[in-house]
Amino acid sequence: MSVAAYIVNAESKEEEAMYIPVSSESVFDSYWLSGCQKNDLSLVSEFAYGLEIDKNNYSAVLDELRLLKSWFEKKETFSQNQSLEIIQRISYLSDELKEIYNQDKFGRDSIVLCVG
């Protein structure tokens, strides 16, 4: 299994094709959740079960992703390669969220993403 983001309420082929890989389930459980627990990140930890993101909560998710990324950048107990891969995935997910909700990537503001 893996953790990924996709549009729940897709209205076009482009939206249906939207798929953002986040993490393998084992990496998420071992690393991401550890960071969420250490930093009290309730929204990102919900990725384990599935979290719907929309225009009302995306900025709070972005804030938690920034904190988690910062934590991984400082963390030295994980391998450098593992941390770098996670940091890259967090950056990619954050960039996509910004494009969808700040820059109106799909031309509508009612996009609902599920990350899980």
Rosetta blueprint (number, residue, H / E / L):
1 M L
2 S E
3 V E
4 A E
5 A E
6 Y E
7 I E
8 V L
9 N L
10 A L
11 E L
12 S L
13 K H
14 E H
15 E H
16 E H
17 A H
18 M L
19 Y E
20 I E
21 P E
22 V E
23 S E
24 S E
25 E H
26 S H
27 V H
28 F H
29 D H
30 S H
31 Y H
32 W H
33 L H
34 S H
35 G H
36 C H
37 Q H
38 K H
39 N H
40 D L
41 L L
42 S H
43 L H
44 V H
45 S H
46 E H
47 F H
48 A H
49 Y L
50 G L
51 L E
52 E E
53 I E
54 D L
55 K L
56 N L
57 N L
58 Y H
59 S H
60 A H
61 V H
62 L H
63 D H
64 E H
65 L H
66 R H
67 L H
68 L H
69 K H
70 S H
71 W H
72 F H
73 E H
74 K H
75 K L
76 E L
77 T L
78 F L
79 S L
80 Q H
81 N H
82 Q H
83 S H
84 L H
85 E H
86 I H
87 I H
88 Q H
89 R H
90 I H
91 S H
92 Y H
93 L H
94 S H
95 D H
96 E H
97 L H
98 K H
99 E H
100 I H
101 Y H
102 N L
103 Q L
104 D L
105 K L
106 F L
107 G L
108 R L
109 D L
110 S L
111 I L
112 V L
113 L E
114 C E
115 V E
116 G L
